[in-house]
């Protein structure tokens, strides 16, 4: 059958008789195969490929086989093995995206006292607004770097605050924190965790956190695992948005980052850590199951 498919694909350029002779199969066998009605499996595969294409296009063409499988199961009530989805995606030339390595953005200030690590890599709080994690990254445009600070709720992986600018001064992280506080109105006991970057040890950031009643925590120096949750978001953002094209202006990239975070990542994109729910879905279900959360 594989030989027949190859002959069928090439028959516009190579005569069937020549292809059959080269591949050592009979013309009568090929014509019998080509006129045979498709099997139930072939029809099912064709239908699934169309579903997969729709899911891929509806989710910014970033989903790989795991998230496609989750969307079929949770969004459409269709259970299909991941191996079959991988095969069909290869057949349809559909693929997910691969992350690049993340660059270094942490700039430390020698001699400045940093906050203690209050988290100890325990990034799975039992409720929202108990632990926020934050970091900074840089995004390349033709005009120069665009810097992004993001604050993420470790419970639901939702981006609760973010800020973009053409600089890495302390107000970048202050503005991101302020957005999170304004949106979420967190109660007492919230911990904000970051690396030891100069922006996070600044007086302006420390004062803003104290004013909001937030305890500041910082990971140990030079250990990427101490802020892995925040760094994971940036890796996803770059893989699924930033590295897919060039960006002539900071304004254009800023607009697309806003759209990605608010209209896709927070509300729609299925997160493996959340059982393939989006952050918004996870929070809604958690609140329904436990009215005391955010209640």
Rosetta blueprint (number, residue, H / E / L):
1 X L
2 X H
3 X H
4 X H
5 X H
6 X H
7 X H
8 X H
9 X H
10 X H
11 X L
12 X L
13 X L
14 X L
15 X L
16 X H
17 X H
18 X H
19 X H
20 X H
21 X H
22 X H
23 X H
24 X L
25 X L
26 X L
27 X H
28 X H
29 X H
30 X H
31 X H
32 X H
33 X H
34 X H
35 X H
36 X L
37 X L
38 X L
39 X L
40 X H
41 X H
42 X H
43 X H
44 X H
45 X H
46 X H
47 X H
48 X H
49 X H
50 X H
51 X H
52 X H
53 X H
54 X H
55 X H
56 X H
57 X H
58 X H
59 X L
60 X L
61 X L
62 X L
63 X L
64 X L
65 X H
66 X H
67 X H
68 X H
69 X H
70 X H
71 X H
72 X H
73 X H
74 X H
75 X H
76 X H
77 X L
78 X L
79 X L
80 X L
81 X L
82 X H
83 X H
84 X H
85 X H
86 X H
87 X H
88 X H
89 X H
90 X H
91 X H
92 X L
93 X L
94 X L
95 X L
96 X L
97 X L
98 X L
99 X L
100 X L
101 X L
102 X L
103 X L
104 X L
105 X L
106 X L
107 X L
108 X L
109 X L
110 X L
111 X L
112 X L
113 X L
114 X L
115 X L
116 X L
117 X L
118 X L
119 X L
120 X L
121 X L
122 X L
123 X L
124 X L
125 X L
126 X L
127 X L
128 X L
129 X L
130 X L
131 X E
132 X E
133 X E
134 X E
135 X E
136 X E
137 X E
138 X E
139 X E
140 X E
141 X E
142 X L
143 X L
144 X E
145 X E
146 X E
147 X E
148 X E
149 X E
150 X E
151 X E
152 X E
153 X E
154 X L
155 X L
156 X L
157 X L
158 X L
159 X E
160 X E
161 X E
162 X E
163 X E
164 X E
165 X E
166 X L
167 X L
168 X L
169 X L
170 X H
171 X H
172 X H
173 X H
174 X H
175 X H
176 X H
177 X H
178 X H
179 X H
180 X H
181 X H
182 X H
183 X H
184 X H
185 X L
186 X L
187 X L
188 X L
189 X L
190 X L
191 X E
192 X E
193 X E
194 X E
195 X L
196 X L
197 X L
198 X L
199 X L
200 X L
201 X L
202 X L
203 X H
204 X H
205 X H
206 X H
207 X H
208 X H
209 X H
210 X H
211 X H
212 X L
213 X L
214 X L
215 X E
216 X E
217 X E
218 X E
219 X L
220 X L
221 X L
222 X L
223 X L
224 X H
225 X H
226 X H
227 X H
228 X H
229 X H
230 X H
231 X H
232 X H
233 X H
234 X H
235 X H
236 X H
237 X H
238 X H
239 X H
240 X H
241 X L
242 X H
243 X H
244 X H
245 X L
246 X L
247 X L
248 X L
249 X L
250 X H
251 X H
252 X H
253 X H
254 X H
255 X H
256 X H
257 X H
258 X H
259 X H
260 X H
261 X H
262 X H
263 X H
264 X H
265 X H
266 X L
267 X L
268 X L
269 X L
270 X L
271 X E
272 X H
273 X H
274 X H
275 X L
276 X L
277 X E
278 X L
279 X H
280 X H
281 X H
282 X H
283 X H
284 X H
285 X H
286 X H
287 X H
288 X H
289 X H
290 X L
291 X L
292 X L
293 X L
294 X L
295 X L
